[in-house]
């Protein structure tokens, strides 16, 4: 019983630690599923592609946060893609949970990804090198 509680506690701490953490991407543009490639805006320096599902409560919070951020930062665009009926998209991208946010440059190269609800300041700081210099 004590071992089960200890394992549960460790898993909970690891999940909390990973929540909203920004990870540098490594996937290249040509491998993107068509649904994601169609969401790219060649006029934006970075497109935030939010992968969501229908009944995902954190997805709603992420949508509000990312839409607001994209509305305030030049060169940044936000698109939400519901993968409820497109699980192959999530599978091809290696996405195991929603929300997951992919930051893609204009060519479709993955700049970074965030599993869970992003932390606004951490995300903006990670995106800053990929955005036009006029954003400070």
C-alpha positions in Angstrom: 0.0 0.0 0.0 2.8 2.4 0.9 4.6 1.6 -2.4 1.4 2.3 -4.4 1.0 5.7 -2.7 4.7 6.5 -3.3 4.5 5.6 -7.0 1.3 7.7 -7.3 3.0 10.7 -5.7 6.0 10.5 -7.9 3.8 10.3 -11.1 1.8 13.3 -9.9 4.9 15.3 -9.3 6.3 14.4 -12.8 3.1 15.3 -14.5 2.9 18.6 -12.7 6.5 19.4 -13.6 5.9 18.7 -17.3 2.6 20.7 -17.5 3.1 23.7 -19.7 6.8 23.1 -20.2 8.3 24.4 -23.4 10.4 21.9 -25.3 12.5 22.9 -28.3 11.1 21.3 -31.5 12.9 19.2 -34.0 10.3 18.1 -36.6 10.7 19.5 -40.1 8.1 21.0 -42.4 7.7 18.3 -45.1 6.6 15.7 -42.5 3.6 17.8 -41.4 0.1 16.3 -41.9 -1.9 18.2 -44.5 -4.3 19.6 -41.9 -1.4 21.2 -40.1 0.3 22.4 -43.2 -3.0 24.1 -44.3 -3.1 26.0 -41.0 0.3 27.7 -41.7 0.3 31.3 -42.6 3.4 32.2 -44.7 3.0 35.8 -43.7 3.4 35.0 -40.0 6.9 34.5 -38.5 5.4 31.8 -36.1 2.1 30.0 -36.2 0.9 28.5 -32.9 -1.0 25.3 -33.8 -3.1 24.2 -30.9 -4.1 20.6 -31.0 -7.4 20.1 -29.1 -10.2 17.7 -28.6 -13.9 18.3 -28.1 -14.2 17.7 -24.4 -10.9 19.0 -23.3 -11.4 21.7 -20.5 -7.7 22.9 -20.5 -8.0 23.4 -24.3 -10.5 26.2 -23.7 -8.1 28.0 -21.4 -5.2 27.5 -23.8 -7.3 28.9 -26.7 -8.0 32.1 -24.8 -4.4 32.5 -23.8 -2.9 31.8 -27.2 -5.5 33.9 -29.1 -4.8 36.9 -26.8 -1.0 36.4 -27.2 -1.3 36.3 -31.0 -3.5 39.4 -31.0 -0.8 41.3 -29.1 2.4 40.1 -30.7 3.4 41.0 -34.3 4.3 38.1 -36.4 2.4 35.5 -34.3 -0.7 33.7 -35.4 -2.9 31.2 -33.5 -4.9 28.3 -35.1 -6.8 25.6 -33.2 -7.1 22.2 -34.8 -9.6 19.8 -33.2 -8.1 16.3 -33.6 -11.1 14.4 -32.1 -12.0 13.0 -35.4 -8.5 13.1 -36.8 -6.4 11.0 -34.5 -3.9 10.2 -37.3 -2.8 13.9 -37.1 -1.9 13.6 -33.4 -0.2 10.3 -34.0 1.9 11.6 -36.9 3.0 14.5 -34.8 3.8 12.4 -31.7 1.1 14.1 -29.6 -0.1 12.1 -26.7 -2.3 14.7 -24.9 -4.4 17.7 -25.5 -3.9 20.5 -25.5 -0.5 20.4 -27.2 0.7 23.6 -28.9 3.2 23.5 -31.8 5.1 26.6 -32.7 5.9 26.4 -36.4 7.9 28.8 -38.5 6.7 30.0 -41.9 8.3 26.9 -43.6 6.6 24.5 -41.3 9.6 23.7 -39.2 8.8 23.0 -35.5 10.3 25.7 -33.3 9.0 24.4 -30.0 6.0 22.5 -28.5 4.1 22.7 -25.2 2.1 19.9 -23.6 -0.7 21.2 -21.5 -1.6 24.8 -20.8 1.4 27.1 -21.7 2.8 29.6 -19.2 2.4 32.9 -21.0 5.7 34.5 -20.0 7.8 31.3 -20.5 6.2 30.8 -24.0 6.7 34.4 -25.1 10.3 34.3 -24.0 10.9 31.0 -25.9 9.3 32.5 -29.0 11.1 35.9 -28.9 14.1 34.8 -31.0 11.8 33.6 -33.8 9.6 36.8 -33.9 10.3 40.1 -35.7 12.7 42.2 -33.6 10.1 45.0 -33.3 8.5 43.0 -30.4 11.2 44.0 -28.1 
